[in-house]
Amino acid sequence: MISNISKIFLPTITAVTIAASAQAITLGPVSEKSGTWARASVQSSTNAAPLNVITDGALNIIDPGTIDITSFTSGSDDTGIRGEYAYRSDNAAGEAGASAYAERLAGESFASTRSEVTLFDTLQFDFGELASGLVSFSLGIEGFLVAESANALVLGTGRVTISDVTGLADSFFLSGQKAFPEGALLKANGSTVIETEDAIGVVPDTIVDVAGGLALLDADAASSVGEGFRIGFADAFVAIEDGFAFEEFERNLSGSFTAISGHSYAITVETFALSNIRDGWGGADLLGTTAFAFTDLAGGTLSSASGTFPGSTIVLDPPVSAVPDTGSTAAIMACGFAGLIGLRRFRTLSR
């Protein structure tokens, strides 16, 4: 039985049979220099292989400004699992959003949904007569987490990475297990590729890695958390008391780095939402959203491969592969419902 308060958040579930929908993905260098990478997965106790139930993964699969929403159910109205995942991106706004909802019904010991989206682009700076400039940026992360469960982990995080890819023909790389490319991770390319019989990866020259977020933990798990808590990229948590928790959160992170004129930089802006439920239901909504912006270009100008990345006024030309290597190149992400926007959406869907 779904409580009245849960009806505010639950989407209307359409009867979609859970089935593998993995797309062809090639590990290794990525030819695109800008775009969106997104994937989602659903897992339950009767479908226990990670990421093998519903997996979407492709480059440039999201039209800017749109929300891609998929609802799912397995079993009958009273058995199995049900839920929803969604993601969005907007290159011109530097935004990436994701949400994940899961409900465990009878016949399953757990239900887990996760959704992740990465906005990526290739950048160059020009400081005129100066060789470099100290560039500043901000990263805003906002959303809300909800759980009606005594045993759950609900997570919402955002992250930005910037890596020097000067002299490399390709700015990005898909790392992962060869037997399961659908579980690949998109990251900046690097001059050192590590390949074994089972997997392939790369070591990027990362100069910025800033992340934050929030987790909901059941009371027993929360009581054992020590100083320096971190799950994934979440840097704070709230305990689920008396079987229910609802928490809005906002993180405003900032940083700076020395950008070198003419160097090429691969940037990723990531949002991750996870709902892992042992009983009841829960969700994380960061659809509105993780947002990146340059706050100070140190008097320089910014070019981007997309031509639309925030702060860029020029389309990157010539291609980054034409930039000479100056010797600067030289370390897989594991592991949603956003403020009033998400609240209004689920109220509408639940009617």
N, C-alpha and C positions, 0 to 999 in steps of 0.2 A: 504494500500500500504506500503510495506516494503522498507525503505530507503536503499541506496547503502551501507552506513556504517553499517547498521544492518546486512546485508548479510555476513559480515565478521564473525559475532558471531553466527548467527542462525544455528542450526543443521538441517540436512535434516530430516523432520518429516515423519515417517511412519504412516500409518493409523491404529492405535491401538485403539479399542473402550475402553473407560474408564469404568472399572467395578471393583467392590470390589474384592480384592484378599488377604484378611486377612488370615494369617497363624495361626495355633494353637499355642498359647503362654500361658505358665503357670506362673502366678505370684508367687513370693516367692523366696526361695534360688535357686541359679544356681549351678548345679553340676560341670560344666566346670570351671577350674581355669585359663584358658587362651583362647583367641580366638578373634573374631570380632563380634560386634553387629552393625547392620545397619538397617535403615528404611528410607522410603521416603513417601511423601504424595503429592497429588494434590487436590486443592480445588478451587471451583468457586462459583458464586452466585446462580447457579442452583443446585449445589451439596454442600450445605453449612455446613453439619456436619463435624467437624474437623477430619481430618485423615481418612475419611471413603471412599474415592474414590479409591485411589491407596495406599496401605500400605504394605510394605514388612518388616518383622521383624523375624529374626532368629539368632541363635548363629552360628558362624563359617560359614557364608554363602559366604565369599569372599576368593578366592584363593589368597595367597600372590603375590603381584606384578601385579595383573590383575585389570582392570577397568570394573565394572559392569555398563552398560549404558542402560537406558530405555527411549525411546521417546514416546510421547503420543499426541493424538489429540481428540477433542470432537466437534462434529458438522461438518460443511463443511469446505472448504478451506477459506471461508470468515466469518464464524460465529463460536462462541464457544471459546475454548481456545486451546493452543498447547504449547509444551515445551519439556523439557528433565530433567532428574535427573541422577546423577552418583555418585559412591563412589568406593574407593579403600582402601586397607590397606597393610602394610608390617611390620610384627612383628619384623623381624630381623633388620629393619631400624628404628623402633619406629615411623612409619609414619601412618597417617590416613588422607584421602583426600575425599572431597565431592564437588559436584556442583549442582546447581539448576537454571533452566531457565524457564520463563513463559511469554506467550504473550496473552493478552486479545484481542479477536476479537469481532465482532458485536454480540449482544444478551446477553452479560454478563456484569455485573458491575465490576467484578474484577476477577483476576486469581492469584493463589498462589501456588508455588511449594517449597518444602523444602526437604533437604536431610541431613542426619546426620549419622556419623559412629564413633564407639568407639572401639578402640583397648584396650584389657584388659589382664592383666597378674598378677601372684602372685609372689612376690619376697621375698628373705631372704638374709641378709648380715652376713658375718663372719669377725670379726676384730681380730681374733687370741686371744691373751691374754687380749685384751681390751674389755670392756663391750659394748662400743658403738663407733660411729664415726660420724663426721659432713660430710654428703654427699651433694654434689652440683650437680645441673642439669641445663639444658637449654631447652627452648621450643621455637622453631621457627615456625612462622605462616606467610604464604605468599599466595598471590592470586591476583585476580583482580575482580572488580565489575563494571558493566555497566548497564545503564538504558537509554532508549529513551522513556521518560515518564515525564509528569508534576505532576504525583501523584503516588509515589512509595516508598516502603521501600525495599532496597536490603541490605543483611547482610551476612558477612562472619566472623566466629570466630573460635578460637582454645582454648582448655582447657586441663589441666592435674590435676588430683587429686590423692593423695596417702593417704591411710587410713590404720590404724593398725587393722588387722584381726586375731591377735594371739589368738589361742585357739578355733577359730570358725571352724566348719566342712566345711563350704562353704565360699569362699572368696567374692562372689558377690550375688546380690539380684535384682530381677525385681519388681519395685514398680509401682503401678498404680491403675486405677479404675477397679473393678471386672467386670463391664458390658462392658468394652472396653479394654481388655488386650493388644490389638494391639498398644495402646498408651503408653505402659509401658516404664519406664526409667530404664536403667541398672546403678547400682551404687554399691559401696562397701557394703558388709554385715556389720551388727552390732549386738550387744548383745541385743538391744532394738528394738522390732518389734511393730509397731503401726498398729492395725487393727480395722476397723469399718465395718459396714454393707455394705458399698459401696466401700471401698478401703483398700489397704494394703501397708505399707511402712516400712522403717527401718531407724534407726539413726546410721550412721557410725561414727567411731572415726577418723575423717579426720584431717590430720596433714599438708597436702599441698593442696592448691586450687588456681591455677594460671591460668588466662585467659586473652584474649585480642582479638581485631579484629576491623573491620571497618564497618560502615553503610553508605549507600547513602540515604539521606532524601530529600523529595520535599522541595522547598524553604520556603513554609509556615510553615511546621513543623520545619525546621532548624532554622527559625527566633525566635522560642519560646523556643529553647533549652537553659537551664541554665548551670551553672557551675556544674561539677561533672556528666556530661552526661554518661549514660549507658543504652543501649537497649540490653537485653539478656546479652551476655558477650562482646559485642562491647564496646570499651572504647574511640572511636573517630568517627567522622562523616564528610562527605563531602556533601554540599548542591547540589542538582540537579538544575543547572542554565539553563534557556532557553530550558528546556525540554530534555537535554542530559547531561550525565556524564559518564566518564570512569576513573577509578582510580585503579592503581596498588598499592599494599601496602605490607609491611613486618614488622613483629614484632619479636623482639628477646628478650624473657623474660628469667629470670633466678631466681634461689632460692636455698635454702639449708634447710636441716632438720637433726636432730639427729636420726640416725638409731641405733637400739639396736640389738646386735648379737642374732640370733636365733628367733627374732620376725618375724612374717609374715605380709607382706604389700600388699594390693590390689592397683594396679595402673590402671588408665584409661587415655587414650589419645584420646580426642574427637575433631571432626571437624563438624561444622554446617554451612549450606548454606541455605539462604532463599531469594526468589524473590516474593514479594507481589506487584502486579501491578493493578492499577485502570484504566490506559489507556496505550496503547503502549506495550512495552516489556522490559525485564531486566533480569539480571542473576548475580549469584555469583559463581566464580570458585576458589576452593581451592584444586584442585586435585593434586597440586604438591608443597607444601602440609603442614600440621602440623606435625612437627617432634620433638621427645623428645630424649634427650641423657643425660646420667650421665657424668658430666665433672670432677668429683673428687670423688673417692670411699674411700677417707681417708685411703688408704693402705689396705682396706679390699677386699674381694671377694664377688661376687654377684651370687646368684642362682635364676633361674626363672622356673616356672611351664612349660613354653614352651620350655625352653632350648636355646632359640634364642634371647630373649630380649636384646637390646643393652647393652653391658657391662657385661652380664652374661656369665659365662664360665662353669657352672654346671647346670644340670637339677635338679630341686627341688626334693629331696628324703631324708627322707621319706615324705609322703604327709603332707600338712600343718596342717591337723587335729590332727596329732600326736604331735604337738608342745604344750607344757603345757601352760595353761593360766596364765599369770603373772599379771592379773588385769589391763592391759593397755587399754582394750576396753571401750568406753564411751556410717547434720544437715540436686529437681526434676527439672530438667532442662526444661525450656520452650523454649522456644521460647514459584551458586558457579561458574568458568572460570579462571585456574591458570597460570599466566605469559605466557611465550612464548609457553610452552607445550600445554596449553589449546587453545591458539590463533591458533597455527598450526593445532590442531585437528579440530577446528570449520571451519577454512579456507578450510580444506580438505573436511569436510562434506558438506559444503555449495556449493561446485562446482557441 
